[in-house]
Amino acid sequence: MIPWTLVDTAQVPGGGELRLKQRGAEFSIMLGQNELMNSRLSGSEEALATIACGRIRDRKTPRILIGGLGMGFTLRAALAALGPAARIVVAELVPAVVAWARGPMAEVFADSLSDPRVSIREADVGHLIGSETSAFDAILLDVDNGPEGLTRKTNDALYDLKGLNAARAALRPRGVLAVWSSKQNPKFTWRLGKAGFAVEEVRARANGSRGGARHVIWIATRT
């Protein structure tokens, strides 16, 4: 068995430390004892983009905001689902994560970061959402383990009623807010409806068709 090696660490604004680990061709990003993502498990993150982009596929020049770069699974799936006129903004709070994508994990990301449809913003996705009005056809959020902040407590502000109202305002008519979570959260489902979204919950396997843990994706359409 090849042992894990520590590649790098990065501080999360507001507290906490991310650790990038490698074992052969496999990568893992950890926060404390919690594994946030693994390069072998991409199914539900890909589903986040595939399902959301499928709802807006008829738009000629779709503009997408992705919260959280991670290991690029959601970004690559969005690129595969969208045409050449699409524009994708990726907001990543931790600059080191972008550096890892261009450095030790370059093979995992392939050419996704150099795609002309993509722009990377080293910024808090909540700030970007709050500064835009009717700007996006879809907002995809995978910045934590779900609507309860794990990596950063201030992420809770994305998922409370005020944050959801801001997301709705940032979406174009019939735009889609898609949120990834490691588990169900009935209170969050209720808040989405309260904020004026038509809500659908989708189950997705961590490893796609090969199984793995069951994750939840909320597909919330602006009504």
Wavefront OBJ file of the C-alpha trace (Angstrom):
o trace
v 0.000 0.000 0.000
v 1.419 3.372 -1.017
v 1.427 5.721 1.998
v -0.155 9.170 1.954
v 2.231 12.112 1.763
v 1.483 15.706 2.725
v 1.869 17.967 -0.311
v 0.883 21.340 1.141
v -1.275 23.145 3.688
v -3.384 26.301 3.426
v -5.175 28.476 5.932
v -8.906 29.012 5.453
v -9.928 32.651 5.995
v -11.786 32.757 9.277
v -10.019 29.710 10.715
v -9.044 26.141 9.897
v -6.354 24.524 7.796
v -6.671 22.598 4.549
v -4.216 19.786 3.855
v -3.504 18.473 0.372
v -2.357 14.838 0.489
v -1.238 12.504 -2.274
v -0.989 8.718 -2.632
v 0.269 7.728 -6.060
v -2.095 9.370 -8.545
v -4.784 9.917 -5.874
v -5.307 13.242 -4.092
v -7.238 14.148 -0.976
v -8.106 17.513 0.579
v -8.621 17.317 4.333
v -9.908 19.687 7.004
v -8.895 18.232 10.355
v -10.077 14.621 10.316
v -12.703 15.339 7.633
v -11.977 14.495 4.014
v -13.621 17.229 1.961
v -12.871 15.681 -1.416
v -10.970 12.860 -3.075
v -9.859 12.624 -6.686
v -11.372 9.118 -6.961
v -14.862 10.269 -5.958
v -16.347 12.725 -8.425
v -19.826 11.430 -9.248
v -22.034 13.730 -7.197
v -19.955 16.854 -7.914
v -20.259 16.113 -11.632
v -23.999 15.555 -11.221
v -24.295 18.996 -9.620
v -23.219 20.579 -12.911
v -24.765 18.103 -15.317
v -28.255 18.399 -13.835
v -28.176 22.183 -13.381
v -26.768 22.855 -16.851
v -29.351 20.517 -18.330
v -32.078 22.847 -17.031
v -30.647 25.841 -18.910
v -29.355 24.123 -22.048
v -31.742 26.072 -24.296
v -30.154 29.443 -23.418
v -27.931 30.874 -26.114
v -25.301 32.577 -23.958
v -25.581 31.065 -20.474
v -23.569 32.577 -17.635
v -22.728 30.296 -14.733
v -21.262 30.955 -11.290
v -19.568 28.053 -9.496
v -18.823 28.491 -5.812
v -15.767 26.423 -4.902
v -13.080 25.148 -7.280
v -12.270 22.009 -5.290
v -10.760 19.414 -7.590
v -12.509 20.785 -10.652
v -15.101 18.036 -11.073
v -18.049 20.446 -11.215
v -16.197 22.804 -13.538
v -15.236 20.076 -16.005
v -18.766 18.678 -16.044
v -20.172 22.158 -16.711
v -17.745 22.672 -19.584
v -18.797 19.337 -21.091
v -22.492 20.233 -20.790
v -22.321 23.777 -22.175
v -21.601 25.145 -25.629
v -18.907 27.570 -26.802
v -20.960 30.684 -25.973
v -21.179 29.856 -22.266
v -19.243 31.805 -19.666
v -18.301 30.270 -16.322
v -17.055 32.216 -13.321
v -15.448 30.112 -10.578
v -15.142 31.725 -7.151
v -12.516 30.174 -4.873
v -11.854 31.676 -1.471
v -8.509 29.968 -0.752
v -5.770 31.036 -3.202
v -3.740 27.899 -2.473
v -6.525 25.736 -3.924
v -6.090 27.529 -7.256
v -2.317 27.050 -6.980
v -2.797 23.332 -6.316
v -4.998 23.092 -9.409
v -2.279 24.603 -11.563
v 0.541 22.733 -9.796
v 0.421 19.266 -8.184
v -3.128 18.513 -9.410
v -2.635 19.803 -12.957
v -3.328 16.351 -14.432
v -6.612 16.109 -12.523
v -7.750 19.464 -13.939
v -6.473 18.741 -17.473
v -7.095 21.846 -19.633
v -10.206 23.100 -17.832
v -8.555 26.188 -16.327
v -7.242 27.336 -19.709
v -10.636 26.969 -21.421
v -11.581 30.413 -22.819
v -15.056 30.089 -21.300
v -13.632 30.044 -17.761
v -12.549 32.842 -15.456
v -11.241 32.219 -11.928
v -11.965 34.699 -9.156
v -10.105 34.372 -5.862
v -13.039 35.694 -3.885
v -15.864 34.802 -1.522
v -18.718 33.504 -3.656
v -21.184 35.137 -1.256
v -19.728 38.541 -2.039
v -20.026 37.897 -5.781
v -23.632 36.795 -5.416
v -24.494 39.857 -3.350
v -22.968 42.231 -5.875
v -24.930 40.973 -8.906
v -28.533 41.336 -10.063
v -30.107 39.097 -12.723
v -26.595 38.154 -13.851
v -26.491 34.345 -13.877
v -28.489 31.560 -15.443
v -27.203 29.115 -12.831
v -25.365 29.296 -9.532
v -23.701 26.073 -8.382
v -22.590 25.890 -4.756
v -20.149 23.286 -3.458
v -18.220 25.324 -0.923
v -18.780 23.118 2.116
v -20.309 19.792 3.175
v -23.746 21.303 2.683
v -25.978 23.998 4.162
v -24.292 23.737 7.558
v -20.856 25.378 7.488
v -18.036 22.922 8.189
v -14.948 24.486 6.681
v -15.976 28.037 7.561
v -18.819 29.086 9.823
v -19.518 32.207 7.788
v -20.566 29.914 4.919
v -23.852 29.589 6.819
v -24.743 33.020 5.424
v -25.005 31.490 1.950
v -27.775 29.192 3.103
v -29.876 31.307 5.439
v -32.959 33.123 4.144
v -31.054 36.344 3.466
v -28.392 34.473 1.478
v -30.999 32.590 -0.535
v -32.831 35.815 -1.331
v -29.529 37.253 -2.582
v -28.974 34.182 -4.773
v -32.475 34.502 -6.201
v -31.838 38.172 -7.007
v -28.552 37.278 -8.739
v -30.310 34.774 -11.019
v -32.048 35.553 -14.266
v -35.722 34.542 -14.655
v -36.097 30.747 -14.367
v -32.461 30.565 -13.314
v -31.239 27.628 -11.250
v -29.546 27.500 -7.859
v -27.928 24.082 -7.382
v -26.499 23.129 -3.985
v -24.431 20.054 -3.100
v -24.655 18.408 0.305
v -23.338 15.283 1.990
v -26.739 14.725 3.622
v -30.392 15.762 3.726
v -31.537 18.960 5.414
v -35.328 19.459 5.539
v -35.000 22.929 7.055
v -32.903 24.041 4.090
v -35.471 22.638 1.676
v -38.113 24.721 3.489
v -35.964 27.876 3.304
v -35.505 27.448 -0.429
v -39.264 27.406 -0.896
v -39.661 30.370 1.436
v -37.150 32.319 -0.692
v -39.253 31.818 -3.821
v -37.719 28.750 -5.428
v -39.384 25.678 -6.888
v -37.359 22.924 -5.228
v -36.325 19.442 -6.298
v -34.036 17.129 -4.319
v -31.871 14.734 -6.294
v -29.814 11.861 -4.877
v -26.395 11.273 -6.416
v -23.753 8.665 -5.641
v -20.264 9.799 -4.654
v -18.760 7.503 -7.272
v -21.449 7.887 -9.909
v -22.690 4.633 -11.439
v -20.123 2.702 -9.388
v -21.917 3.530 -6.139
v -20.506 5.129 -3.017
v -22.145 7.367 -0.430
v -25.493 8.966 -1.257
v -25.266 12.728 -1.519
v -28.015 15.316 -2.015
v -28.308 17.977 -4.697
v -30.963 20.666 -4.425
v -32.130 22.015 -7.783
v -33.949 25.254 -6.989
v -35.514 27.171 -9.869
v -36.304 30.858 -9.551
v -40.055 31.269 -9.925
l 1 2 3 4 5 6 7 8 9 10 11 12 13 14 15 16 17 18 19 20 21 22 23 24 25 26 27 28 29 30 31 32 33 34 35 36 37 38 39 40 41 42 43 44 45 46 47 48 49 50 51 52 53 54 55 56 57 58 59 60 61 62 63 64 65 66 67 68 69 70 71 72 73 74 75 76 77 78 79 80 81 82 83 84 85 86 87 88 89 90 91 92 93 94 95 96 97 98 99 100 101 102 103 104 105 106 107 108 109 110 111 112 113 114 115 116 117 118 119 120 121 122 123 124 125 126 127 128 129 130 131 132 133 134 135 136 137 138 139 140 141 142 143 144 145 146 147 148 149 150 151 152 153 154 155 156 157 158 159 160 161 162 163 164 165 166 167 168 169 170 171 172 173 174 175 176 177 178 179 180 181 182 183 184 185 186 187 188 189 190 191 192 193 194 195 196 197 198 199 200 201 202 203 204 205 206 207 208 209 210 211 212 213 214 215 216 217 218 219 220 221 222 223
